[in-house]
Amino acid sequence: MIPTPSGPGPVRPAAVVNEEIRQLWLDPRVRLSPEGRARYEVLVAEWTRAEQAESLRDGIVEAA
């Protein structure tokens, strides 16, 4: 069973999620298994949310 990220709440840093993506797909020449592909899609969605949260946070800090 593939874990899915939780809903609202703490967001892992984008760099942490990115590292997990890199570890999942060590060789881009090799296709991921269906399970690996599903995990990759979950991680990319989580990474996108983390990037957005960090961007928003950085914008708030600059405004202050």
N, CA, C and O atoms as a Maestro MAE file, in Angstrom:
{
 s_m_m2io_version
 :::
 2.0.0
}

f_m_ct {
 s_m_title
 :::
 protein
 m_atom[256] {
  # First column is atom index #
  i_m_mmod_type
  r_m_x_coord
  r_m_y_coord
  r_m_z_coord
  i_m_residue_number
  s_m_chain_name
  s_m_pdb_residue_name
  s_m_pdb_atom_name
  i_m_atomic_number
  :::
  1 25 0.844 -1.180 0.000 1 A "MET " " N  " 7
  2 3 0.000 0.000 0.000 1 A "MET " " CA " 6
  3 2 0.888 1.242 0.000 1 A "MET " " C  " 6
  4 15 1.861 1.312 0.751 1 A "MET " " O  " 8
  5 25 0.564 2.191 -0.817 2 A "ILE " " N  " 7
  6 3 1.375 3.389 -0.959 2 A "ILE " " CA " 6
  7 2 0.862 4.465 -0.022 2 A "ILE " " C  " 6
  8 15 -0.317 4.818 -0.056 2 A "ILE " " O  " 8
  9 25 1.763 4.994 0.830 3 A "PRO " " N  " 7
  10 3 1.311 6.050 1.737 3 A "PRO " " CA " 6
  11 2 0.986 7.321 0.975 3 A "PRO " " C  " 6
  12 15 1.640 7.656 -0.012 3 A "PRO " " O  " 8
  13 25 -0.009 8.006 1.436 4 A "THR " " N  " 7
  14 3 -0.367 9.286 0.836 4 A "THR " " CA " 6
  15 2 -0.079 10.381 1.842 4 A "THR " " C  " 6
  16 15 -0.205 10.164 3.047 4 A "THR " " O  " 8
  17 25 0.303 11.550 1.367 5 A "PRO " " N  " 7
  18 3 0.574 12.630 2.310 5 A "PRO " " CA " 6
  19 2 -0.695 13.026 3.036 5 A "PRO " " C  " 6
  20 15 -1.800 12.937 2.500 5 A "PRO " " O  " 8
  21 25 -0.509 13.460 4.252 6 A "SER " " N  " 7
  22 3 -1.666 13.883 5.030 6 A "SER " " CA " 6
  23 2 -2.194 15.201 4.495 6 A "SER " " C  " 6
  24 15 -1.528 15.878 3.712 6 A "SER " " O  " 8
  25 25 -3.370 15.550 4.915 7 A "GLY " " N  " 7
  26 3 -3.996 16.796 4.492 7 A "GLY " " CA " 6
  27 2 -3.319 17.977 5.151 7 A "GLY " " C  " 6
  28 15 -2.104 17.968 5.345 7 A "GLY " " O  " 8
  29 25 -4.088 18.989 5.497 8 A "PRO " " N  " 7
  30 3 -3.514 20.176 6.106 8 A "PRO " " CA " 6
  31 2 -2.725 19.822 7.358 8 A "PRO " " C  " 6
  32 15 -3.079 18.906 8.099 8 A "PRO " " O  " 8
  33 25 -1.689 20.542 7.567 9 A "GLY " " N  " 7
  34 3 -0.833 20.293 8.712 9 A "GLY " " CA " 6
  35 2 0.593 20.614 8.335 9 A "GLY " " C  " 6
  36 15 0.839 21.280 7.329 9 A "GLY " " O  " 8
  37 25 1.532 20.146 9.130 10 A "PRO " " N  " 7
  38 3 2.931 20.448 8.831 10 A "PRO " " CA " 6
  39 2 3.325 19.920 7.454 10 A "PRO " " C  " 6
  40 15 2.937 18.821 7.057 10 A "PRO " " O  " 8
  41 25 4.090 20.714 6.749 11 A "VAL " " N  " 7
  42 3 4.562 20.335 5.426 11 A "VAL " " CA " 6
  43 2 6.060 20.096 5.525 11 A "VAL " " C  " 6
  44 15 6.793 20.918 6.074 11 A "VAL " " O  " 8
  45 25 6.513 18.962 4.987 12 A "ARG " " N  " 7
  46 3 7.956 18.703 4.987 12 A "ARG " " CA " 6
  47 2 8.629 19.695 4.047 12 A "ARG " " C  " 6
  48 15 8.021 20.120 3.064 12 A "ARG " " O  " 8
  49 25 9.866 20.070 4.330 13 A "PRO " " N  " 7
  50 3 10.581 20.975 3.429 13 A "PRO " " CA " 6
  51 2 10.713 20.371 2.029 13 A "PRO " " C  " 6
  52 15 10.863 19.159 1.871 13 A "PRO " " O  " 8
  53 25 10.653 21.229 1.032 14 A "ALA " " N  " 7
  54 3 10.749 20.774 -0.355 14 A "ALA " " CA " 6
  55 2 12.046 20.014 -0.593 14 A "ALA " " C  " 6
  56 15 12.056 19.039 -1.344 14 A "ALA " " O  " 8
  57 25 13.132 20.440 0.026 15 A "ALA " " N  " 7
  58 3 14.417 19.763 -0.162 15 A "ALA " " CA " 6
  59 2 14.370 18.322 0.346 15 A "ALA " " C  " 6
  60 15 14.983 17.434 -0.247 15 A "ALA " " O  " 8
  61 25 13.653 18.092 1.428 16 A "VAL " " N  " 7
  62 3 13.524 16.741 1.984 16 A "VAL " " CA " 6
  63 2 12.724 15.859 1.030 16 A "VAL " " C  " 6
  64 15 13.099 14.717 0.765 16 A "VAL " " O  " 8
  65 25 11.631 16.392 0.524 17 A "VAL " " N  " 7
  66 3 10.797 15.629 -0.411 17 A "VAL " " CA " 6
  67 2 11.572 15.379 -1.700 17 A "VAL " " C  " 6
  68 15 11.509 14.284 -2.260 17 A "VAL " " O  " 8
  69 25 12.299 16.381 -2.170 18 A "ASN " " N  " 7
  70 3 13.092 16.236 -3.383 18 A "ASN " " CA " 6
  71 2 14.125 15.123 -3.221 18 A "ASN " " C  " 6
  72 15 14.341 14.338 -4.144 18 A "ASN " " O  " 8
  73 25 14.753 15.053 -2.067 19 A "GLU " " N  " 7
  74 3 15.735 13.998 -1.823 19 A "GLU " " CA " 6
  75 2 15.071 12.622 -1.857 19 A "GLU " " C  " 6
  76 15 15.655 11.663 -2.362 19 A "GLU " " O  " 8
  77 25 13.865 12.522 -1.326 20 A "GLU " " N  " 7
  78 3 13.150 11.242 -1.367 20 A "GLU " " CA " 6
  79 2 12.821 10.862 -2.812 20 A "GLU " " C  " 6
  80 15 12.890 9.689 -3.181 20 A "GLU " " O  " 8
  81 25 12.465 11.855 -3.624 21 A "ILE " " N  " 7
  82 3 12.214 11.596 -5.052 21 A "ILE " " CA " 6
  83 2 13.488 11.085 -5.711 21 A "ILE " " C  " 6
  84 15 13.456 10.118 -6.471 21 A "ILE " " O  " 8
  85 25 14.601 11.734 -5.419 22 A "ARG " " N  " 7
  86 3 15.884 11.321 -6.012 22 A "ARG " " CA " 6
  87 2 16.260 9.897 -5.604 22 A "ARG " " C  " 6
  88 15 16.772 9.127 -6.416 22 A "ARG " " O  " 8
  89 25 16.005 9.556 -4.346 23 A "GLN " " N  " 7
  90 3 16.316 8.204 -3.878 23 A "GLN " " CA " 6
  91 2 15.396 7.161 -4.522 23 A "GLN " " C  " 6
  92 15 15.809 6.030 -4.774 23 A "GLN " " O  " 8
  93 25 14.170 7.548 -4.778 24 A "LEU " " N  " 7
  94 3 13.216 6.638 -5.405 24 A "LEU " " CA " 6
  95 2 13.626 6.331 -6.843 24 A "LEU " " C  " 6
  96 15 13.498 5.199 -7.307 24 A "LEU " " O  " 8
  97 25 14.115 7.342 -7.532 25 A "TRP " " N  " 7
  98 3 14.414 7.216 -8.955 25 A "TRP " " CA " 6
  99 2 15.893 7.514 -9.180 25 A "TRP " " C  " 6
  100 15 16.255 8.558 -9.724 25 A "TRP " " O  " 8
  101 25 16.750 6.567 -8.747 26 A "LEU " " N  " 7
  102 3 18.192 6.761 -8.820 26 A "LEU " " CA " 6
  103 2 18.710 6.836 -10.253 26 A "LEU " " C  " 6
  104 15 19.666 7.561 -10.526 26 A "LEU " " O  " 8
  105 25 18.096 6.102 -11.160 27 A "ASP " " N  " 7
  106 3 18.541 6.083 -12.552 27 A "ASP " " CA " 6
  107 2 17.359 6.415 -13.456 27 A "ASP " " C  " 6
  108 15 16.495 5.566 -13.675 27 A "ASP " " O  " 8
  109 25 17.308 7.640 -13.985 28 A "PRO " " N  " 7
  110 3 16.159 8.042 -14.807 28 A "PRO " " CA " 6
  111 2 16.028 7.244 -16.108 28 A "PRO " " C  " 6
  112 15 15.005 7.326 -16.787 28 A "PRO " " O  " 8
  113 25 17.062 6.474 -16.454 29 A "ARG " " N  " 7
  114 3 16.966 5.634 -17.659 29 A "ARG " " CA " 6
  115 2 16.111 4.396 -17.408 29 A "ARG " " C  " 6
  116 15 15.677 3.731 -18.348 29 A "ARG " " O  " 8
  117 25 15.875 4.094 -16.138 30 A "VAL " " N  " 7
  118 3 15.106 2.910 -15.762 30 A "VAL " " CA " 6
  119 2 13.689 3.334 -15.400 30 A "VAL " " C  " 6
  120 15 13.487 4.255 -14.610 30 A "VAL " " O  " 8
  121 25 12.722 2.656 -15.982 31 A "ARG " " N  " 7
  122 3 11.314 2.973 -15.685 31 A "ARG " " CA " 6
  123 2 10.967 2.518 -14.277 31 A "ARG " " C  " 6
  124 15 11.437 1.482 -13.805 31 A "ARG " " O  " 8
  125 25 10.142 3.307 -13.624 32 A "LEU " " N  " 7
  126 3 9.661 2.929 -12.300 32 A "LEU " " CA " 6
  127 2 8.594 1.849 -12.427 32 A "LEU " " C  " 6
  128 15 7.879 1.775 -13.426 32 A "LEU " " O  " 8
  129 25 8.500 1.019 -11.402 33 A "SER " " N  " 7
  130 3 7.414 0.039 -11.336 33 A "SER " " CA " 6
  131 2 6.108 0.804 -11.161 33 A "SER " " C  " 6
  132 15 6.137 1.991 -10.834 33 A "SER " " O  " 8
  133 25 4.974 0.163 -11.368 34 A "PRO " " N  " 7
  134 3 3.702 0.860 -11.125 34 A "PRO " " CA " 6
  135 2 3.610 1.413 -9.703 34 A "PRO " " C  " 6
  136 15 3.100 2.514 -9.491 34 A "PRO " " O  " 8
  137 25 4.107 0.645 -8.729 35 A "GLU " " N  " 7
  138 3 4.085 1.122 -7.344 35 A "GLU " " CA " 6
  139 2 5.026 2.315 -7.170 35 A "GLU " " C  " 6
  140 15 4.691 3.290 -6.496 35 A "GLU " " O  " 8
  141 25 6.206 2.224 -7.787 36 A "GLY " " N  " 7
  142 3 7.163 3.325 -7.717 36 A "GLY " " CA " 6
  143 2 6.625 4.574 -8.393 36 A "GLY " " C  " 6
  144 15 6.816 5.686 -7.903 36 A "GLY " " O  " 8
  145 25 5.952 4.386 -9.517 37 A "ARG " " N  " 7
  146 3 5.367 5.524 -10.238 37 A "ARG " " CA " 6
  147 2 4.287 6.199 -9.398 37 A "ARG " " C  " 6
  148 15 4.203 7.426 -9.352 37 A "ARG " " O  " 8
  149 25 3.461 5.390 -8.735 38 A "ALA " " N  " 7
  150 3 2.415 5.949 -7.874 38 A "ALA " " CA " 6
  151 2 3.048 6.729 -6.723 38 A "ALA " " C  " 6
  152 15 2.583 7.815 -6.379 38 A "ALA " " O  " 8
  153 25 4.100 6.181 -6.132 39 A "ARG " " N  " 7
  154 3 4.793 6.875 -5.035 39 A "ARG " " CA " 6
  155 2 5.412 8.174 -5.552 39 A "ARG " " C  " 6
  156 15 5.350 9.203 -4.880 39 A "ARG " " O  " 8
  157 25 6.007 8.127 -6.741 40 A "TYR " " N  " 7
  158 3 6.599 9.310 -7.362 40 A "TYR " " CA " 6
  159 2 5.554 10.412 -7.527 40 A "TYR " " C  " 6
  160 15 5.826 11.572 -7.218 40 A "TYR " " O  " 8
  161 25 4.378 10.066 -8.004 41 A "GLU " " N  " 7
  162 3 3.322 11.058 -8.209 41 A "GLU " " CA " 6
  163 2 2.883 11.682 -6.890 41 A "GLU " " C  " 6
  164 15 2.621 12.883 -6.826 41 A "GLU " " O  " 8
  165 25 2.803 10.872 -5.839 42 A "VAL " " N  " 7
  166 3 2.457 11.390 -4.511 42 A "VAL " " CA " 6
  167 2 3.539 12.361 -4.038 42 A "VAL " " C  " 6
  168 15 3.238 13.431 -3.509 42 A "VAL " " O  " 8
  169 25 4.795 11.978 -4.234 43 A "LEU " " N  " 7
  170 3 5.902 12.832 -3.791 43 A "LEU " " CA " 6
  171 2 5.959 14.140 -4.576 43 A "LEU " " C  " 6
  172 15 6.221 15.195 -3.999 43 A "LEU " " O  " 8
  173 25 5.718 14.079 -5.879 44 A "VAL " " N  " 7
  174 3 5.731 15.311 -6.682 44 A "VAL " " CA " 6
  175 2 4.628 16.258 -6.217 44 A "VAL " " C  " 6
  176 15 4.841 17.468 -6.141 44 A "VAL " " O  " 8
  177 25 3.462 15.719 -5.909 45 A "ALA " " N  " 7
  178 3 2.373 16.560 -5.399 45 A "ALA " " CA " 6
  179 2 2.765 17.169 -4.054 45 A "ALA " " C  " 6
  180 15 2.503 18.344 -3.798 45 A "ALA " " O  " 8
  181 25 3.395 16.365 -3.197 46 A "GLU " " N  " 7
  182 3 3.840 16.886 -1.899 46 A "GLU " " CA " 6
  183 2 4.917 17.951 -2.085 46 A "GLU " " C  " 6
  184 15 4.911 18.970 -1.395 46 A "GLU " " O  " 8
  185 25 5.848 17.715 -3.023 47 A "TRP " " N  " 7
  186 3 6.915 18.677 -3.286 47 A "TRP " " CA " 6
  187 2 6.327 20.006 -3.780 47 A "TRP " " C  " 6
  188 15 6.785 21.079 -3.387 47 A "TRP " " O  " 8
  189 25 5.312 19.923 -4.643 48 A "THR " " N  " 7
  190 3 4.660 21.130 -5.152 48 A "THR " " CA " 6
  191 2 4.047 21.933 -4.012 48 A "THR " " C  " 6
  192 15 4.206 23.152 -3.953 48 A "THR " " O  " 8
  193 25 3.345 21.250 -3.104 49 A "ARG " " N  " 7
  194 3 2.753 21.946 -1.951 49 A "ARG " " CA " 6
  195 2 3.838 22.556 -1.068 49 A "ARG " " C  " 6
  196 15 3.676 23.667 -0.563 49 A "ARG " " O  " 8
  197 25 4.934 21.838 -0.882 50 A "ALA " " N  " 7
  198 3 6.026 22.347 -0.049 50 A "ALA " " CA " 6
  199 2 6.649 23.589 -0.680 50 A "ALA " " C  " 6
  200 15 6.934 24.565 0.013 50 A "ALA " " O  " 8
  201 25 6.860 23.551 -1.989 51 A "GLU " " N  " 7
  202 3 7.412 24.717 -2.690 51 A "GLU " " CA " 6
  203 2 6.481 25.919 -2.554 51 A "GLU " " C  " 6
  204 15 6.937 27.037 -2.314 51 A "GLU " " O  " 8
  205 25 5.189 25.690 -2.706 52 A "GLN " " N  " 7
  206 3 4.219 26.782 -2.581 52 A "GLN " " CA " 6
  207 2 4.225 27.343 -1.166 52 A "GLN " " C  " 6
  208 15 4.182 28.559 -0.981 52 A "GLN " " O  " 8
  209 25 4.277 26.470 -0.171 53 A "ALA " " N  " 7
  210 3 4.289 26.918 1.223 53 A "ALA " " CA " 6
  211 2 5.551 27.714 1.518 53 A "ALA " " C  " 6
  212 15 5.494 28.740 2.197 53 A "ALA " " O  " 8
  213 25 6.691 27.248 1.011 54 A "GLU " " N  " 7
  214 3 7.949 27.957 1.238 54 A "GLU " " CA " 6
  215 2 7.946 29.305 0.530 54 A "GLU " " C  " 6
  216 15 8.435 30.295 1.073 54 A "GLU " " O  " 8
  217 25 7.403 29.345 -0.669 55 A "SER " " N  " 7
  218 3 7.327 30.599 -1.409 55 A "SER " " CA " 6
  219 2 6.438 31.598 -0.681 55 A "SER " " C  " 6
  220 15 6.775 32.777 -0.571 55 A "SER " " O  " 8
  221 25 5.309 31.123 -0.189 56 A "LEU " " N  " 7
  222 3 4.395 31.981 0.562 56 A "LEU " " CA " 6
  223 2 5.064 32.486 1.833 56 A "LEU " " C  " 6
  224 15 4.981 33.670 2.156 56 A "LEU " " O  " 8
  225 25 5.725 31.586 2.550 57 A "ARG " " N  " 7
  226 3 6.417 31.963 3.781 57 A "ARG " " CA " 6
  227 2 7.506 33.001 3.487 57 A "ARG " " C  " 6
  228 15 7.639 33.983 4.216 57 A "ARG " " O  " 8
  229 25 8.280 32.783 2.426 58 A "ASP " " N  " 7
  230 3 9.333 33.730 2.064 58 A "ASP " " CA " 6
  231 2 8.749 35.086 1.706 58 A "ASP " " C  " 6
  232 15 9.346 36.115 2.022 58 A "ASP " " O  " 8
  233 25 7.594 35.108 1.052 59 A "GLY " " N  " 7
  234 3 6.939 36.367 0.709 59 A "GLY " " CA " 6
  235 2 6.472 37.111 1.938 59 A "GLY " " C  " 6
  236 15 6.534 38.340 1.986 59 A "GLY " " O  " 8
  237 25 6.003 36.377 2.934 60 A "ILE " " N  " 7
  238 3 5.557 37.004 4.183 60 A "ILE " " CA " 6
  239 2 6.749 37.582 4.925 60 A "ILE " " C  " 6
  240 15 6.661 38.679 5.476 60 A "ILE " " O  " 8
  241 25 7.862 36.859 4.947 61 A "VAL " " N  " 7
  242 3 9.062 37.341 5.633 61 A "VAL " " CA " 6
  243 2 9.572 38.608 4.960 61 A "VAL " " C  " 6
  244 15 9.953 39.556 5.647 61 A "VAL " " O  " 8
  245 25 9.587 38.643 3.621 62 A "GLU " " N  " 7
  246 3 10.049 39.829 2.906 62 A "GLU " " CA " 6
  247 2 9.143 41.024 3.174 62 A "GLU " " C  " 6
  248 15 9.621 42.156 3.259 62 A "GLU " " O  " 8
  249 25 7.847 40.786 3.306 63 A "ALA " " N  " 7
  250 3 6.902 41.877 3.535 63 A "ALA " " CA " 6
  251 2 7.049 42.462 4.937 63 A "ALA " " C  " 6
  252 15 6.724 43.628 5.165 63 A "ALA " " O  " 8
  253 25 7.531 41.664 5.857 64 A "ALA " " N  " 7
  254 3 7.644 42.121 7.250 64 A "ALA " " CA " 6
  255 2 8.804 43.004 7.463 64 A "ALA " " C  " 6
  256 15 9.030 43.467 8.581 64 A "ALA " " O  " 8
  :::
 }
 m_bond[255] {
  # First column is bond index #
  i_m_from
  i_m_to
  i_m_order
  :::
  1 1 2 1
  2 2 3 1
  3 3 4 2
  4 3 5 1
  5 5 6 1
  6 6 7 1
  7 7 8 2
  8 7 9 1
  9 9 10 1
  10 10 11 1
  11 11 12 2
  12 11 13 1
  13 13 14 1
  14 14 15 1
  15 15 16 2
  16 15 17 1
  17 17 18 1
  18 18 19 1
  19 19 20 2
  20 19 21 1
  21 21 22 1
  22 22 23 1
  23 23 24 2
  24 23 25 1
  25 25 26 1
  26 26 27 1
  27 27 28 2
  28 27 29 1
  29 29 30 1
  30 30 31 1
  31 31 32 2
  32 31 33 1
  33 33 34 1
  34 34 35 1
  35 35 36 2
  36 35 37 1
  37 37 38 1
  38 38 39 1
  39 39 40 2
  40 39 41 1
  41 41 42 1
  42 42 43 1
  43 43 44 2
  44 43 45 1
  45 45 46 1
  46 46 47 1
  47 47 48 2
  48 47 49 1
  49 49 50 1
  50 50 51 1
  51 51 52 2
  52 51 53 1
  53 53 54 1
  54 54 55 1
  55 55 56 2
  56 55 57 1
  57 57 58 1
  58 58 59 1
  59 59 60 2
  60 59 61 1
  61 61 62 1
  62 62 63 1
  63 63 64 2
  64 63 65 1
  65 65 66 1
  66 66 67 1
  67 67 68 2
  68 67 69 1
  69 69 70 1
  70 70 71 1
  71 71 72 2
  72 71 73 1
  73 73 74 1
  74 74 75 1
  75 75 76 2
  76 75 77 1
  77 77 78 1
  78 78 79 1
  79 79 80 2
  80 79 81 1
  81 81 82 1
  82 82 83 1
  83 83 84 2
  84 83 85 1
  85 85 86 1
  86 86 87 1
  87 87 88 2
  88 87 89 1
  89 89 90 1
  90 90 91 1
  91 91 92 2
  92 91 93 1
  93 93 94 1
  94 94 95 1
  95 95 96 2
  96 95 97 1
  97 97 98 1
  98 98 99 1
  99 99 100 2
  100 99 101 1
  101 101 102 1
  102 102 103 1
  103 103 104 2
  104 103 105 1
  105 105 106 1
  106 106 107 1
  107 107 108 2
  108 107 109 1
  109 109 110 1
  110 110 111 1
  111 111 112 2
  112 111 113 1
  113 113 114 1
  114 114 115 1
  115 115 116 2
  116 115 117 1
  117 117 118 1
  118 118 119 1
  119 119 120 2
  120 119 121 1
  121 121 122 1
  122 122 123 1
  123 123 124 2
  124 123 125 1
  125 125 126 1
  126 126 127 1
  127 127 128 2
  128 127 129 1
  129 129 130 1
  130 130 131 1
  131 131 132 2
  132 131 133 1
  133 133 134 1
  134 134 135 1
  135 135 136 2
  136 135 137 1
  137 137 138 1
  138 138 139 1
  139 139 140 2
  140 139 141 1
  141 141 142 1
  142 142 143 1
  143 143 144 2
  144 143 145 1
  145 145 146 1
  146 146 147 1
  147 147 148 2
  148 147 149 1
  149 149 150 1
  150 150 151 1
  151 151 152 2
  152 151 153 1
  153 153 154 1
  154 154 155 1
  155 155 156 2
  156 155 157 1
  157 157 158 1
  158 158 159 1
  159 159 160 2
  160 159 161 1
  161 161 162 1
  162 162 163 1
  163 163 164 2
  164 163 165 1
  165 165 166 1
  166 166 167 1
  167 167 168 2
  168 167 169 1
  169 169 170 1
  170 170 171 1
  171 171 172 2
  172 171 173 1
  173 173 174 1
  174 174 175 1
  175 175 176 2
  176 175 177 1
  177 177 178 1
  178 178 179 1
  179 179 180 2
  180 179 181 1
  181 181 182 1
  182 182 183 1
  183 183 184 2
  184 183 185 1
  185 185 186 1
  186 186 187 1
  187 187 188 2
  188 187 189 1
  189 189 190 1
  190 190 191 1
  191 191 192 2
  192 191 193 1
  193 193 194 1
  194 194 195 1
  195 195 196 2
  196 195 197 1
  197 197 198 1
  198 198 199 1
  199 199 200 2
  200 199 201 1
  201 201 202 1
  202 202 203 1
  203 203 204 2
  204 203 205 1
  205 205 206 1
  206 206 207 1
  207 207 208 2
  208 207 209 1
  209 209 210 1
  210 210 211 1
  211 211 212 2
  212 211 213 1
  213 213 214 1
  214 214 215 1
  215 215 216 2
  216 215 217 1
  217 217 218 1
  218 218 219 1
  219 219 220 2
  220 219 221 1
  221 221 222 1
  222 222 223 1
  223 223 224 2
  224 223 225 1
  225 225 226 1
  226 226 227 1
  227 227 228 2
  228 227 229 1
  229 229 230 1
  230 230 231 1
  231 231 232 2
  232 231 233 1
  233 233 234 1
  234 234 235 1
  235 235 236 2
  236 235 237 1
  237 237 238 1
  238 238 239 1
  239 239 240 2
  240 239 241 1
  241 241 242 1
  242 242 243 1
  243 243 244 2
  244 243 245 1
  245 245 246 1
  246 246 247 1
  247 247 248 2
  248 247 249 1
  249 249 250 1
  250 250 251 1
  251 251 252 2
  252 251 253 1
  253 253 254 1
  254 254 255 1
  255 255 256 2
  :::
 }
}
